[in-house]
């Protein structure tokens, strides 16, 4: 059985190949978030719906129930940086 970390990492990777593709896929799925808020990231909203637990997205990790840390790759980090810089206005709640 795969660990939460592996499943979360796969779910994030499945969002898209580039930060822009990730933004488009999140937008198409109806996810929005709050810039600069770890608990308001659209990636976290997506994972929260998928796994059914509170998820906070930080600059290079996600935390579920404040227990698990999942380190993700550069494309997710770039998406988060761009989102927090308000580059994906359609995703801002």
Contact map, one row per residue, 1 for C-alpha under 8 A:
111000000000000000000000000000000000000000000000000000000000000000000000000000000000000000000
111101100000000000000000000000000000000000000000000000000000000000000000000000000000000000000
111111100000000000000000000000000000000000000000000000000000000000000000000000000000000000000
011111110000000000000000000000000000000000000000000000000000000000000000000000000000000000000
001111111000000000000000000000000000000000000000000000000000000000011100000000000000000000000
011111111100000000000000000000000000000000000000000000000000000000000000000000000000000000000
011111111110000000000000000000000000000000000000000000000000000000000000000000000000000000000
000111111111000000000000000000000000000000000010000000000000000000000100000000000000000000000
000011111111100000000000000000000000000000000000000000000000000000000111000000000000000000000
000001111111110000000000000000000000000000000000000000000000000000000000000000000000000000000
000000111111111000000000000000000000000000000010000000000000000000000000000000000000000000000
000000011111111100000000000000000000000000100010000000000000000000000001000100000000000000000
000000001111111110000000000000000000000000000000000000000000000000000000000100000000000000000
000000000111111110000000000000000000000000000000000000000000000000000000000000000000000000000
000000000011111110001100110000000000000000000000000000000000000000000000000000000000000000000
000000000001111111101100100000000000000000000000000000000000000000000000000000000000000000000
000000000000111111101100000000000000000000000000000000000000000000000000001000000000000000000
000000000000000111111100000000000000000000000000000000000000000000000000001000100000000000000
000000000000000111111110000000000000000000000000000000000000000000000000001101100000000000000
000000000000000001111111000000000000000000000000000000000000000000000000000000100000000000000
000000000000001111111111100000000000000000000000000000000000000000000000000000000000000000000
000000000000001111111111110000000000000000000000000000000000000000000000000100100000000000000
000000000000000000111111111000000000000000000000000000000000000000000000000000100000000100100
000000000000000000011111111100000000000000000000000000000000000000000000000000000000000000000
000000000000001100001111111110000000000000000000000000000000000000000000000000000000000000000
000000000000001000000111111111110000000001100100000000000000000000000000000000000000000000100
000000000000000000000011111111110000000000000000000000000000000000000000000000000000000001100
000000000000000000000001111111100000000000000000000000000000000000000000000000000000000000000
000000000000000000000000111111100000000000000000000000000000000000000000000000000000000000000
000000000000000000000000011111110000000000000000000000000000000000000000000000000000000000000
000000000000000000000000011111111000000001001100000000000000000000000000000000000000000000100
000000000000000000000000011001111100000011001000000000000000000000000000000000000000000001111
000000000000000000000000000000111110000111001000000000000000000000000000000000000000000000111
000000000000000000000000000000011111100111000000000000000000000000000000000000000000000000011
000000000000000000000000000000001111100110000000000000000000000000000000000000000011110000010
000000000000000000000000000000000111110110000000000000000000000000000000000000000001000000000
000000000000000000000000000000000111111110000000000000000000000000000000000000000000000000000
000000000000000000000000000000000001111110010000000000011100000000000000000000000000000000000
000000000000000000000000000000000000111110011000000001111000000000000000000000000000000000000
000000000000000000000000000000001111111111011000000000011000000000000000000000000000000000000
000000000000000000000000000000011111111111111000000000011000000000000000000000010000000000000
000000000000000000000000010000111100000111111100000000000000000000000000000000000000000000100
000000000001000000000000010000000000000011111110000000001000000000000000000000000000000000000
000000000000000000000000000000000000011111111111000000111000010000000000000000000000000000000
000000000000000000000000000000111000001111111111100000100000000000000000000000000000000000000
000000000000000000000000010000100000000001111111110000000000000000000000000000000000000000000
000000010011000000000000000000000000000000111111111100100000000000000000000000000000000000000
000000000000000000000000000000000000000000011111111111100000000000000000000000000000000000000
000000000000000000000000000000000000000000001111111110000000000000000000000000000000000000000
000000000000000000000000000000000000000000000111111100000000000000000000000000000000000000000
000000000000000000000000000000000000000000000011111110000000000000000000000000000000000000000
000000000000000000000000000000000000000000000011111111000000000000000000000000000000000000000
000000000000000000000000000000000000000000000001101111100000000110000000000000000000000000000
000000000000000000000000000000000000001000000001000111110000000110000000000000000000000000000
000000000000000000000000000000000000001000011011000011111000011111000000000000000000000000000
000000000000000000000000000000000000011110010000000001111100011101000000000000000000000000000
000000000000000000000000000000000000011110110000000000111111111000000000000000000000000000000
000000000000000000000000000000000000010000000000000000011111111000000000000000000000000000000
000000000000000000000000000000000000000000000000000000001111100000000000000010011000000000000
000000000000000000000000000000000000000000000000000000001111110000000011000010000000000000000
000000000000000000000000000000000000000000000000000000001111111000001111000000000000000000000
000000000000000000000000000000000000000000010000000000111101111100011110000000000000000000000
000000000000000000000000000000000000000000000000000000111100111111111100000000000000000000000
000000000000000000000000000000000000000000000000000011110000011111111000000000000000000000000
000000000000000000000000000000000000000000000000000011100000001111110000000000000000000000000
000000000000000000000000000000000000000000000000000000110000001111110000000000000000000000000
000000000000000000000000000000000000000000000000000000000000001111111000000000000000000000000
000010000000000000000000000000000000000000000000000000000000011111111100000000000000000000000
000010000000000000000000000000000000000000000000000000000000111100111110000000000000000000000
000010011000000000000000000000000000000000000000000000000000111000011111000000000000000000000
000000001000000000000000000000000000000000000000000000000001110000001111100000000000000000000
000000001001000000000000000000000000000000000000000000000001100000000111110110000000000000000
000000000000000000000000000000000000000000000000000000000000000000000011111110000000000000000
000000000000000000000000000000000000000000000000000000000000000000000001111111000000000000000
000000000000000011100000000000000000000000000000000000000000000000000000111111100000000000000
000000000001100000100100000000000000000000000000000000000000000000000001111111110000000000000
000000000000000000000000000000000000000000000000000000000011000000000001111111111000000000000
000000000000000000100000000000000000000000000000000000000000000000000000011111111100000000000
000000000000000001110110000000000000000000000000000000000000000000000000001111111110000000000
000000000000000000000000000000000000000010000000000000000010000000000000000111111111000000000
000000000000000000000000000000000000000000000000000000000010000000000000000011111111100000000
000000000000000000000000000000000000000000000000000000000000000000000000000001111111111100000
000000000000000000000000000000000010000000000000000000000000000000000000000000111111111100100
000000000000000000000000000000000011000000000000000000000000000000000000000000011111111000000
000000000000000000000000000000000010000000000000000000000000000000000000000000001111111000000
000000000000000000000000000000000010000000000000000000000000000000000000000000000111111110010
000000000000000000000000000000000000000000000000000000000000000000000000000000000111111110000
000000000000000000000010000000000000000000000000000000000000000000000000000000000110011111110
000000000000000000000000000000000000000000000000000000000000000000000000000000000000011111110
000000000000000000000000001000010000000000000000000000000000000000000000000000000000000111110
000000000000000000000010011000111000000001000000000000000000000000000000000000000010000111111
000000000000000000000000000000011110000000000000000000000000000000000000000000000000010111111
000000000000000000000000000000011100000000000000000000000000000000000000000000000000000000111
